[in-house]
Amino acid sequence: MKTKLEQYRSWASGCPHLPVFFQPWWLDAVCPHAWDVGLAKNEGGKIIGVLPYFLTRKWSLSAIEMPPLTPYLGPWYDFPDNLKLTNRYALEHSTQEALIKQLPTCVFFRQRWHPQLVNALPFRWNGFRLEIKYTYCLNLGERDLYADFASALRNNINNAAKKYQVERSTSGAGFYAMNGHAFAAQNMKMPYTEAQFQRLSDQAHQHQVQDFYWAIEKDTTKKVAAIHIVKDQRYAYLLATGRTHDAHSGAVALLIWRALQDLTAEGIQVFDFEGSSLRGVEGFFRQFGGELKMGLVLRKTWF
């Protein structure tokens, strides 16, 4: 009989709407040998719901946390199409109850759920605390995106375009150091190691789900800014950015604008800025004219 992980790998390979962060290869890259999954099945034995999770240590005890470089997880469903809302909510509730029962014994649980996941009532009923983290999402291809940008943002992009050329690459060579500038500017420690980044980048490159955009000075060919984009069938996500201290303030905006044009041409439907609790970063993302979305963060502590 197949193990839960083997069943999940097989199920994920045939689930085209599964977000990139839920893919087994992604979890293998960011938390190798340290993740597991709950599986909910219908009466016929078909998987209809999953809950992958990262097993780690907190206070020297077993805990479930978010893996490195992974903004979203949570449950995911494979329900029949065209369910009435009343039936879908009932099925979500029974599926979540089944998944909660499969969680291992631990002292702490924290997951940030994908913005598409809005129903966490069974978790709340089971003592989990619900918090909110915001993100901005752009619906691509529906309108003139550039016209909806704040005028100050358009000016910044235009000025940056005079100084820099944009280069697109699927290789992450040099990005870790560039991303380090963003954390250094906030006096923050890098939240992941170069080895973790490289392992993920190699796998994302192999699965053709990532792009890097670089701002390069026209006069000196010096690279001064970069962004890292990952994507699945419907969504693209701004996973990370970075720029040198002397880069033009519009360099990152220029790269995002170029990425939005490419993603629209590729048929990606939604661009997720992946949020930030920092007021300055929120203000920057807001200028792109996206819709503010609420995402759930679930926590529970057992003592």
N, C-alpha and C positions, 0 to 999 in steps of 0.2 A: 504493500500500500504506500502511496506517495505521502511524503511529509507535507506539512502545511506550506512550507516554503516552496517545495516542488510544485504543489498545486497552485500557489500564487504565481509562480513564474509562468506556468502554462496558461493560467487565466489572463495574466497581464499581456501576454503576447497576442491575445485575440481581443483585446479591449482597446479600440482605437481612440476612445475619448479619455483615456487615463492621463492625468497630468504628468508631465515629465518627472516631477519630484517623487512620484509614487512608483516609478519604474524600478524593477528589481536591480537593474544595472546601475541606476543612480545611487540607490541605497548601498549596493556593494562598494561603490566608489567612496562615498562620504563616511560610511560607518561599517567597514568590512567586518563580517563575523559578529556584529553587535546589533543586529536588528532582527525582528520577528514580525509576525502578522497574525491578526485574528481573521477568521473566515466565517461568514454567515451564509447558510445554504437554505434553499427551499425544500419542500417535501420530496422533490425529485433528486435532491443531491447536487443541484446546480448552485454555484457560487453567485450570490446576489449582493453581497456586501463584503468589504474588506477594511481592515484598519492596520496599516503598517506602523511600526513604532521602533524607536531607537532606545536600546537598553544601555544605561551608563551607571555611574556612581554619583551619589550626592550625600554629603556627610558620611562618606565611607559606606553607604548602604545602597541597595538597588534602587534605581530611579528610571523614569522614562522622560526623555527630554527631546528637544529638536536637534537633529543632526547638524554638523557643520555645513555651511553653504546651502542650507535648505530652508527656504522661507515658509513653506507650507507643507502640511500633511493633513491627517484627519481620516474620517471614513470616506469610502467611495462606493458607489452603487452601480449595479447592473440590473435595473428594473425593466419590466416591459414598457414599451412606448405607449403614450397616450393614456396613462393612468389618470383617473379622476384625482383631483387634489386630495380629497378625503382618503382615498385608497393609498395614495403615495405617502401621505404623512403617516398613516397607520403602518405601512410597510417600513418606512424609515425608523419609526419608533421600535418596532419589533426587531429590526436588524441591529439597531444600536444597542438594544438590551442584550442581544446575543453576543455582540462584540465586546461589550463591557465585561461580561462574565468571563471572557477569555484573557483579559489582561492579567499579567503575572503579578504576584505579590511584590509590592515595592512601597517606598516611603513617600515618593513624590512623582507627580505626573504633570507635564506641561506640553501642550501642543498648540501651535498656531495653525488654524484651519484655512484651507483654500477659500477665497472670497465667494465661491459658488455655494459653499456649504453654510446654510443659514439656520438649520434646525438642529439644536443640541438639547432639546428638552429632556430626553432620557438621561443624558449625562447630568443635567442639573438635578433631576429627580434622584440621582444616585450620589449626590453630594459634591459634584464638581462645581467649581466657581467659574463663571463666565465673565470674561473681560472683552474689551473691544480694542482693536488696533486698525487704524485707517490706512487706506491706500487710494491712489488715483488710478483710474482705468480709462483708456481711450478706446472708443469704438472706431476701428479703422475702416476706411473705404466708404463711410456714410456721408462725408461732407468734406469741405476744404479745411483740412486740419490747420494749415498754416494761418488761415484767416482767423481761426479761433485762438491762436496764441496771443498772450498779452503783448502789447506793443513794445514794451521794454525787452521782452524775450526776442522778438523779431529783430530789434535793433542789435542785440547782442550776437545773434546768429549771423546777421549780415556783416558785422564788424569782424567776427571771428573768421568768417569765410574769406576775408581779404588777407588774413595772416596765415591760414592753415589750409593744407590739402587733407582730404580724408582718405584713409586707407582701410579697407575691409579685409579681415583675415579670419580663418577658422582655427588658427593656431594661437595658443595662449602664451607663447614665449614672451617674457618680459612683463606680463600683465601683473603678476603678483607684486613686483616692486612698485609699479605705478599705483596699484590699489593701496599700497602702504602709505602713500602720500595723504590719502583721504583720512586715514586713521591718525596719522601723525599730526595733522592739522588740528585735530580735536583732542590731542594728547591721550589717545586711546590705543590700547594694545590690539594687534591684529587678532581677530577672533578665530582664525584658522591658520594652519601651517602651510608652508609652500608645498610640502609633500602631499597634503590633502588636496590643495588646489590643483596640483599637477595630475593627480590620480583622477579627479573629476574631469578636468579639462581633456585629458586623453580619451576618456570614455565618451564624453559629450561630442568630441571631434569624430570619434569612430561611429557614433550614431547620428551624426550630421544634424545636431540640434543646437549648435552654438555659433555665435559670431562675435568677433572683437572688432571694434572700430577705433582707429587711432587718429589723433590730430597731430599733423606733422608740419613744423614750420617750413614755409616755402623757401625761405632764405638759407636756413642752416640744415634742413632735413632732420632736426631734432624732434623726437616724439615728446609731446608735452601733456597729452591727455588720452584717456582710453575708457571705453565702456565694454562690459561683458553682457551679452544677450543670450538667453536660452529660450527654447520654444518647444511647443508641442503642436498638435494639429490645429488648435483654435487660438491659443494664447501665446504671447511672447512676454518675457519678464526681464526687467532691468536688474540683473543679479548683482552687479557691482560697477563702480566707477572709480576714477582716479585722475588727478592732474597735478602737475608740478606747481610749486608755490608761485612761479613767475608766469604761469599760463594765463592767457586772456580769460576773463570770467565767462565768456560765451563759448569756450572750447567744448565743454561737455554738452551744452545745448546743441551745438552744431552737429555733434556726433549722434545725439538722440534723434534729431531731425532727419539726418541721413538714414538712420536705421528705420525710422517710421516709414519713410518712402519705400525702402526695400521690402519691409514686412508687408506693407499694403499690396505691393506688386506680387508677393508670394501667396497672397490669399489669407494671411493671418487676420483674425477677426478682432482681437482685443490685445492691447498693449498694457501691461500692468507695471506701474512704477515700483511696486513691491513695498511701498510705504516707508515712513520714517517718523519717529517720535520727536525728532529734532525740529524746532520751529523754522530754522533757516532752510533746511532741506525741504520741508513741507511747502514753504513758500515758493521754492524753485520749481518743484513738481507741479504746483497749482497753476503756474503760468502757462502750462501746455494745454489747458482747457479740458482736462479729463473730468470724469464723474467721480465724486467722492464715494468710496465703497467702504462698508464696515466689514471687518473680518473678525472672527471669534478667536479668542485665546482661552483655552481651557486649562484649569489648574486644580490639583487636589493634593493634599498632604495627609498622610496617614501617620498618626502617632499613638 
